[in-house]
């Protein structure tokens, strides 16, 4: 199977920072972490080409080459997301979609003509999709009410990225949040019980980036890094000596709820782990 993985263009918005990127000579703020994680879940014998269209668009030759297009998106990318589905269908390619936008509003992808909807969390639904493809099924909707154990999530395929195009490289430690803020849909996507990777697992991802020569910003994309305070502290205690031994190669960015201010130990650990840990 030849799979073309696509991340749609990001229109100029709060999320794009286009003027700042232009000044810095960069193409995008962050790479598509979901897509490179899914890439690591695909069969080893599959051939994969990944294009972040904010960095470099795919070519007509890439479309001719592929058997299947896999497209992920957030809602802000709706226009290009729909356009890519239409193009794939018009070229006679099978089109699969996934990610937060189609999971939240699957009807948009269905109306656009997507053949496979791989919804919810990929650790649960990618195997369902792969089984369907192996059986020769040409369409399907794959969902799961279960929340996967992220300690089994593979290391993302950072090797598929042009690292120099980005302001920060993204990694993930946890999914889910214990709070129920009215402006946020994270609990709908990932639940209210934060699930975390192990410190060893997370540090292995950092080591890959370090060995690839990335020594700048790391954005820990958790919607609430301290949702599971106990596990966050375990990670930070392991991260501190790792960072010290490598002379602090990264500056970490993340998101955390305001109750962080009530935990002096957690604040101290975050400072020690990164020298500068922006929130």
N, C-alpha and C positions, 0 to 999 in steps of 0.2 A: 504494500500500500504506500502510495506517495501522498503525503499530507502537507497542505499549505496552511500554516497557522498565521492568522491575521489579527492585528490590533488596530482598530479604526483610528482615523485622525481625530485629534482633540480640538474642537473649535476654540477660538480665543475666549476664555472665560476665567473665572476665579481659579480653576484648576490648571490652566495652561502656562501662565507666567511668561507669555511669549516674548514680551519686550525685554524682560530680564535675561531670558535664554539667549536672545539675539546679542545682547551686550556681552555675554559670557562666551559666545561662540559654541553654544550647545544646542542640541536638537529637541530635547524633552526633559521634563523634570524627573520622571521615574519610568522604568521599564514595566512591561506587563507581567507582574509576578504570577498571576493566575495561569497565564498561557505557558510560561516556562515550567511551572509546576506540573501542569497537565502533560507537557511534552515529556517529562520524566516518567509519566505513568503509561505512555504508549508503548506498544511492543517494540522490542529492540530491533526487530527486522524491518520496521517501517522506516521509510526515508522521510525526513522532515526538513522543511524550509520554513523559517519564521521571519515575519516582517512586521515590525512596528512601523506603521505608515507615517508616524510622526517623525521618524528618523530617515527611513528610506522606503519608498513604495515598491510593491512587487511589480513585476513586468508581465507583459502578455505571454512571454515564454514560461514564466512560472505557472500561470494559469493553465497553459497547454500541458505542462509537465505533470500537474497534480491529478490525482484521482478524487481527492476529497479536500474540501476547505473547512477548516475549523476556525470559527470567529467568536471572540469574546468581546464584551463591551460593558461600559457603564452608560447610564441614561443620557449623559451629556454627549455621548458619541452616537446618538440615535441616527442621525442623517447618514453618516458614512457606513454605519452598521447595516442599515437597510439597503444602501447602494451596493455593498459588497455581496449581500445575499442575492439581490437581483442579478448581479453580474455572474455569480457562480451558477445560478439556475439557468440563465440565458446561454451559458457556455456548455450546458449539459453536465456539470459537475455536481456531485453530491455535496450538500452543504450542511454542516453541523454547527450549532451555536450553543454557547453556555456563558456563565458569568453572572454578575449581579443584575444586569438589566434584563436579560431574557428570563432569569429566574423570578424576578419580581413581576414582570409584565410579559409573559410568554406569547400573548396574542400578537404582539408586534412582529416577532420572528415568524410566527405561523402565517400571518397575512402576507409577509414578504416572500414566503415560499421555502423556508428552511425545511430540510428533510428530517434532520435529527435535532431534537431539543434535549441537551444534556444539562439538566437543571440541578439546583441545590449544590451540595458539595461533591466535588469530583471524585474523591476517594471512594464514595459510595456509588456514583452513577457512571463514571467512566468504565468500570468493569461491565455494567449492564449494556452500555453502548457497544463495547468491544465484542461481547457475546452476540449481540444482534447482528453486527457486521459479519462476524464469522459464520453466522447462520444464513447469510445472504439477504438479510432484511434491508430494504431500501429506505425505510423511514421508521420513526418511532419517537416517543416521548419518554424520557428516563428520569424518574424522580425517586426520592427517598426521604422518609420522615426521620430516619436515623441520623445521628450526628457522629461522624467518624472519629476514631481515635487518631489524633494528629501525630502521635508518636511514631506512626507508621508512614507518614507522608515522606516521600523521597526528596532528596536534595534537588532543588530546581535546576534546570538546564541553563545555568548562567553562561555557558559556552556558546549559546545561540545568540547572545547579545553583542552589540557593539558598545562596550562599556564606556568608551570615551564620549559617546553621544549624550550621556545623562548627567544631570546634576547630582542625583543620589541614586544608589542602588537599593532596591527594596528586599526586605526579608520579613518573615512572619514568625512570631513566637506563640501567640495565642489567638483563639477565635471565640467570640461571644463576650457578653458583658452582663454583669449582675443588675444593672440599673434599667430603668424603663423610661428614658427621656422621650418626650412626645415628639421631638423633632427628628428622631433617629430610627432607622429601620434595621439596625444591626441585629437586634434580638429576633426580628422576623427571619433574617437570613441565617443567623448562626446560634441563636438561642441565648438564654440568660445564665447558663452555666459555662464559664470560661474553660476551654480546653487548651492545654499547653503542650508544646514540644518539651523534650528533656533538655537539660543544659548541654549534655554531650552532643545531642542531635543538632542543636542550634549552633554550637561552636564549630561543628563540622562544616556547616554552611558558611560561616565566617571565614574558616580556614581556606575553603575553596576560593572565595573572593580575594583573600589576602595573597594566595599563591598566584592568582591571575593578575596581580599587580594593582588591584583596586585599593587605594589608600586615602579615600576621601569620605564623603558623607554616606552613612547607612541609615535608611529610613525603616524603622521597625513599624510595619503598617498596622499593627494591632489597633483596633478602635478604642481599646482601653488596655494599655500595657499592664496596668496594675489591677485588672479585673480579678485575677487570682493572685492576691498579694503574696501568699506563701510561696508559690512557685516562681513569682517574679524575683523574690529575694534569693531563692536557690540559684536562679540563673545568674543574677548579679554577682553573687559570691564566687561563682565559677568564672564569670567574665572578667572580674578584676585582675586575677593573676594572668589570664590569657592576654589581656590588653597590655599589662605591664611588661610581659616577656617580649612583646613585639613593638614596644615603644609607642603605644597608642596610635595605631595606624588609621583609626576611624573616628569620625565625629558622629555620634548617634542622634537621630531625631525620632520622636515618637509622639503618641497621644495618650493622655492619662486623665482620669477624672480628678476633680478638685480635692477629693478626700486625700490625695497625696500629701497635702500640706499638714495633715494630722499625724503623719508617720515619719518622725525624724530619722529613724533607722533606714527606712526606704530611701529617703532623700539622700542621706549620706552614701548609701550604696550606689545610687545612680551617679552621684558626683564622682566617686572613686572609680567607677567602671568606665567612665568616658571623659574625665576631666571636664568636658563640656557635653551635657546631655540635654539637648533642647527639647522642649515640650510645646 
